[in-house]
Amino acid sequence: MGLKSKPNKNPFYPFLAYLLASITGVIGIFLWFTIRDTLMVTLTYFSFNFWSRPAIDNFSFLLLGIGWLVLVYFSNHYYQKGLEEGSVLSKLFLITGIQFILFFVSKIILISIGFSPGFYNILVAIAVGVIGFGLIVFTRRKRNKSTSHGKLDVNP
């Protein structure tokens, strides 16, 4: 009958969400330059038109920068929501896992075209891939456990 009041939020939630979003942003900057380098090396490997390479480089830099900015804003909102729900760690693991998978894909592309061969690069790629897949599987497993316990199915 009356207005519903929001539960009291912890005053440190916005600060913690900004801190986690900045961690995601720092990883995102490394990913930004890795994907850009992978794109340029791939274009060079496939002997793409020499005159269009600078334009592709500039536009990819711009588009990846916009993507990075969207990632930071989205992750901040996603982490604030996670703090209110009590699932911020799983949300952090999910975004970080996706970022690691993108690193893995970039490394595999560079290794497969022969730009960065060697045992060390292969070992790093495998480690990054295992960590990324592990974080995503851990998040999904935790989410499935939390949704299967204590929730009733309203629609039979």
C-alpha positions as CSV (number, residue, x, y, z in Angstrom):
1,M,0.0,0.0,0.0
2,G,2.9,2.4,0.7
3,L,6.0,3.0,-1.1
4,K,8.6,0.3,-1.2
5,S,11.8,1.4,0.3
6,K,15.1,0.3,-1.0
7,P,17.3,-1.7,1.4
8,N,20.2,0.3,2.9
9,K,23.2,-0.1,0.6
10,N,26.7,-0.1,1.9
11,P,28.3,3.2,1.2
12,F,31.5,1.4,0.0
13,Y,29.7,-0.4,-2.9
14,P,30.3,2.3,-5.5
15,F,33.9,2.6,-4.5
16,L,34.4,-1.2,-4.7
17,A,32.6,-1.3,-8.0
18,Y,34.9,1.4,-9.4
19,L,37.9,-0.5,-8.1
20,L,36.9,-3.7,-9.7
21,A,36.0,-1.9,-13.0
22,S,39.4,-0.3,-13.0
23,I,41.0,-3.8,-12.7
24,T,38.9,-4.9,-15.6
25,G,39.9,-1.7,-17.5
26,V,43.6,-2.4,-17.0
27,I,43.3,-5.9,-18.3
28,G,41.2,-4.5,-21.1
29,I,43.9,-2.1,-22.1
30,F,46.4,-4.9,-22.5
31,L,43.7,-6.8,-24.5
32,W,43.0,-3.8,-26.6
33,F,46.7,-3.6,-27.8
34,T,47.0,-7.4,-28.1
35,I,44.0,-7.6,-30.4
36,R,45.2,-4.6,-32.4
37,D,48.6,-6.2,-32.8
38,T,47.1,-9.5,-33.8
39,L,44.9,-7.8,-36.4
40,M,47.9,-6.0,-37.9
41,V,50.2,-9.0,-38.0
42,T,47.4,-11.1,-39.5
43,L,46.9,-8.5,-42.2
44,T,50.6,-8.4,-42.9
45,Y,50.8,-12.2,-43.0
46,F,47.9,-12.4,-45.6
47,S,49.6,-9.6,-47.6
48,F,46.7,-7.3,-47.4
49,N,46.7,-4.1,-49.5
50,F,49.7,-2.0,-48.3
51,W,47.9,1.3,-48.7
52,S,44.8,0.4,-46.7
53,R,46.8,-0.9,-43.7
54,P,47.2,2.6,-42.0
55,A,43.4,3.2,-42.3
56,I,42.6,-0.3,-40.9
57,D,45.1,0.4,-38.1
58,N,43.5,3.7,-37.1
59,F,40.0,2.5,-37.4
60,S,40.7,-0.7,-35.4
61,F,42.4,1.4,-32.7
62,L,39.3,3.7,-32.6
63,L,36.8,0.8,-32.5
64,L,38.7,-1.2,-29.9
65,G,39.0,2.0,-27.8
66,I,35.3,2.5,-27.9
67,G,34.8,-1.2,-27.1
68,W,37.2,-0.8,-24.1
69,L,35.2,2.2,-22.9
70,V,31.9,0.3,-23.2
71,L,33.6,-2.6,-21.3
72,V,34.6,-0.3,-18.4
73,Y,31.1,1.3,-18.1
74,F,29.3,-2.0,-18.4
75,S,31.6,-3.8,-15.9
76,N,31.1,-0.9,-13.4
77,H,27.3,-1.3,-13.7
78,Y,27.6,-5.1,-13.6
79,Y,29.7,-5.0,-10.5
80,Q,27.4,-2.6,-8.7
81,K,24.5,-5.0,-9.4
82,G,26.6,-7.9,-8.2
83,L,27.4,-6.1,-5.0
84,E,23.8,-5.6,-4.3
85,E,23.0,-9.2,-5.1
86,G,26.0,-10.6,-3.3
87,S,27.5,-12.2,-6.4
88,V,30.2,-9.7,-7.3
89,L,33.0,-12.3,-7.3
90,S,31.3,-14.5,-9.8
91,K,30.6,-11.5,-12.1
92,L,34.3,-10.5,-11.8
93,F,35.4,-14.0,-12.7
94,L,33.1,-14.1,-15.7
95,I,34.3,-10.9,-17.2
96,T,38.0,-11.7,-16.4
97,G,37.5,-15.2,-17.9
98,I,36.1,-13.8,-21.1
99,Q,39.1,-11.4,-21.3
100,F,41.5,-14.3,-20.8
101,I,39.8,-16.3,-23.5
102,L,40.2,-13.3,-25.9
103,F,43.9,-13.2,-25.0
104,F,44.1,-17.0,-25.7
105,V,42.5,-16.6,-29.1
106,S,44.9,-13.8,-30.0
107,K,47.9,-15.8,-28.9
108,I,46.7,-18.9,-30.8
109,I,46.3,-16.8,-34.0
110,L,49.8,-15.4,-33.6
111,I,51.3,-18.8,-32.9
112,S,49.4,-20.4,-35.8
113,I,50.7,-17.9,-38.4
114,G,54.2,-18.3,-37.1
115,F,54.7,-14.8,-35.7
116,S,55.4,-15.9,-32.1
117,P,56.5,-19.5,-32.2
118,G,58.4,-21.1,-29.4
119,F,57.7,-23.2,-26.3
120,Y,57.4,-20.2,-24.0
121,N,54.6,-18.6,-26.1
122,I,52.8,-21.9,-26.4
123,L,53.0,-22.4,-22.7
124,V,51.7,-18.9,-22.0
125,A,48.8,-19.4,-24.4
126,I,47.9,-22.7,-22.8
127,A,48.1,-21.1,-19.3
128,V,45.9,-18.2,-20.3
129,G,43.4,-20.4,-22.0
130,V,43.2,-22.8,-19.0
131,I,42.8,-19.9,-16.6
132,G,40.1,-18.3,-18.7
133,F,38.1,-21.5,-19.2
134,G,38.5,-22.3,-15.5
135,L,37.1,-18.9,-14.4
136,I,34.1,-19.3,-16.7
137,V,33.4,-22.9,-15.7
138,F,33.8,-21.9,-12.0
139,T,31.3,-19.1,-12.5
140,R,28.8,-21.2,-14.3
141,R,29.1,-24.0,-11.8
142,K,28.6,-21.6,-8.9
143,R,25.7,-20.0,-10.7
144,N,24.0,-23.3,-11.3
145,K,24.4,-24.3,-7.7
146,S,23.0,-21.0,-6.4
147,T,19.9,-21.2,-8.8
148,S,19.2,-24.8,-8.0
149,H,19.0,-24.4,-4.2
150,G,16.2,-22.5,-2.6
151,K,14.3,-21.4,-5.6
152,L,10.8,-22.7,-6.5
153,D,9.7,-23.1,-10.1
154,V,6.5,-21.0,-10.5
155,N,5.7,-22.3,-13.9
156,P,5.1,-26.1,-13.8
